[in-house]
């Protein structure tokens, strides 16, 4: 089996620390960096014994044999026609920031899809499409825009969707109303926000279900979430990229729309009638 397949088949056995290693083992760009166990451990912020334990869980004698398998797999893949972005730019623009971002974005999307569990995606979409559930969304400092985007579409598709205020002082009122029919969607990437982690913990204690959108390393909120989507956020800048997160969100919106097609179509029709009755955008 390929290393990627071994990781997938054993993922339920991984500890939280071992899961931090997974994105690095699947990252093609790290083939040179994987020269030592200490480099990998440092990059993933885990101990070297954790790397060894993961290698053995995958059926290897140790890290060197795992490393050899990854290199052999990458060498074979390079021989195949890989899907790469073809940027039609003049040679003098090859190092332009737009070009760098384009290549990194494609790489992020490809790796995000590789990490994605399609069954988890379908299960989460079904949960979010269930109109007997009340949905609540919240993002962090950088990801609030993604949460807003998701919220704007969900409230068009279905009722009972709430965007939480960014102020933690207002959360207790919402927490009182959460129960087993509530779903809390949280966006949290590094640097993870402790207040969001506490919110998730309290929401679960109230019986709510948590869906998490995070980065490749995984927010601490993972331990409270029923469904988690890890995405690649690397970018050639001081800021993390949310393009891969938005890719999952837009795909999810399309899936929820399809699952709710009859009821959402009627809701959209009624919304258009309401806009007309209110004479919005008519300058009256």
N, C-alpha and C positions, 0 to 999 in steps of 0.2 A: 504494500500500500504506500501511496505517497505520504509524505510527512503531513501535508495539509489534511489528508483523509484520516490519518492517525489522530491528529489533534481533534478533529471533529468527532470521531468515535469515542474518544476518551474525555471529552470536555466536562462531562458530568462528574468526573472524579477529581478535577482540579481544585486546589485550594484557591483562595482569593489571590495569594501571592503568585501562584503558578499561572493564573489567568492573565496577570500583567505581562507575562512573557509571550503570550500567544501572538499579539500583533507584530512583535519583533521577529518571530520565527516565520511569519508570513510575508514580511516586508522584503521584497526583492532588492530594494536599494541598499539593504544592510549586508549584502553578500561579502563585501570587503571588511566591514566592521566586525563581522563574526569571526575574528581571528583569535579571540581569547574568551574564555568563560568570564573573566573579570570585566571585560568591556560590555558584554551582554548583560551581566548582572547589574552593573552600574547604570546602564541605559534604562533598564526596566525598573530600577530602584528596588531590587530584591537581593538576597544573599546568593553566593555561589552554590551552597548546598541545595537551594531551591531549584536552581538550574539543573543540577544533577538529578534531583528527585523527579523532575518533569521528564527528563530524558529517559529515565528508567520506566516511568509510567507508560511511555510511548513504545517501550520494548527495546530500547537501546542499552548497551552496556554502560554508557556514560555520555558526556557531552561531545567528545571527539567523534564518536560514531554518528551521533545525531547531526553534528556539523557537516560531516562528510556526506550524509544522505541529503541534506538541504542543498549543498553545493552541487551534487550530482543532479538533483531535481531541477535546480535553476539552470544548469548548463543545458539540460535537455529541453527545457522550455524556451531557451533562447534560440534554439534551432527552429522552433515553430514560428509561423507567421503571427506575431502578437498584435493585438489591437493597440495601435499607438496613434497619438494625435499628430497629424501632419500639418504643421504650421507653415503656411506659405509666406514667409517673410524673407527679406533680403538678408544676406550674411551679416551686414552691419547691425541688424536688429536681433540677432540670435540671443544676445545676453540682455535684451530689454526685459523689464519687469513684467510686462504683459505676457511675453513668451514664457518666462519662468513660471508665472502663475498658471498659465494654460496647461503646461506639462504637469505641474504639481496637482492641479485639480483633477486631471484625468487619472493620475496615479492614485489619488485619494478615492475617487469613485470606484476604480477597479478593485482596490483593496477592501473598501467598505462592502462591496457586493460579495467578495470572497468570504468575509466574516459573517455575512448576514445569514440567519437561519430563516428560511422561507416559511416554515411552519409557524414560527414565532410571529413573523410579519402577518400572516393570515389570521392567526388567533387574536392578535392585538387589533387588527382592522375590524374583525367581527365584534369584539368587545366595544369598540368605539362607535360602531354602527348601531348597537343595541339601544333603541330609544327609551327603554325602560331604565337605562343608566343615566345618571347625572354626571356630566363631565366638567372637570376643573383643570385649568392649565396655568403653568407658571414657568418662567425662564429666569436665568441668572443675569448677570451684568451684560454679558455678550450675547447670550442666547434668548433674551427676552424678545428680540425681533422675530426669531423663529417661532416662539410660542404665540406671539401676536398673529403671525401669518396663518398658523394652524388654526387658531381660534376663529379668525375672520371667515375661513372657509367652512369650518365645522358648524358655525351658527347659521350658515346659509343652508347647509345640508339637513340639519336636525335641530330640535329644540333642546333646552336644558344644558346649555354650554356656558360656562362662566370663566372669565379671565380673572385670576386673582390679582389683587393689588400687590405691588412690589414691597409694600411696607409690612414687615412681620407683625407689627402691633395690631393689624386688622385681621390676621389669620385666625385667631381663636374663635371668632364668630362663625367663620366658615367650617372650622374643625368640628364645632358642635353639631353641624348638620350632616356631616359625613357618616355613611353607613355602608353596608354590604352592596348597596345599589349605586355606590359612588366610584368614580374612576378619576384618579389624579395623574395628570401628565406633566412630568417635570423635565426640563432641559438643564443639564448641569455639566459643564466641561471645566478643565483646569483653569484657574485655581478654584477648586471646588468650594462651594459656599456652605458653611456649617449650618446656617439657618435653614437652608433647603433640606439638608439631611435630617434635621430635627422635625421639620414639617412632614417629611415622608414617614418618619417613625411614628409620629402622632396620628397621621392619617391611617396607617395600617392598624394601629391600636383601636381605631374607631370602626374598623372593618372594611375600609376602602381598599381598592386595588390601585397599585402604582405602576405606571408605565414610564420608563426612563429613556431619554435620549442623551447620550454621553459621548466621550471621546474614546480613543483606542485603549487608553489605560483603565478606564472605568471609574466612574464616580463612586464614592462610598455608599451612595444611595442604592447601588446595585443590590445590597443585601436586603433591602425592603421592597424591591420591585418584582412584580410577577413577570413582566416582559421588559427586556432591556435591549437597546439598539446601540451598539458601539460603532462609531464612525471615525474615519481618519480626519484629523484637523490640522495636519502640518501645512505650513505655508512659508514662502520665502519672505517673511516679514516678522515683526515683533508680535504680531497678533495671530491667533489661531483662526483657521478658516471654518466657516459653518456651511459651506456649499454641500458637502456630503450629507450633513444633517438635513438640509433643505431638500436634497434629493429624496431621502427617505420620507420626509413629510409630504412632499408633493405626490409621491407614489402612493402613500397611505391615503391621501385625500381622494385620489382617483379610485382606489379600492373601496373606500367607504361609500363614495358616491354610487358605485355600481351595486353594492350590497343594499343600499337604501334608495334605489332608483325610483320606485313608485312613490314612496312617501316624500322623498326629497323633491321630486318634480312638482308635486302638489304644493309643497311648501314654497318653492321658488315662484310658482304661479301666484300664490296668495301674497307673497312679498311684493311682486311687481304691481299687483292691484293696490296694495297698501301705499306704495310709492306714488302711484298715480293719484290715489285719493288724497294723499297729503300734499300733492302738488310740489313735491320736492324736485329741485333742479329746473323749475320752470320760471324762476325769478318772480314768483307771485307771493 
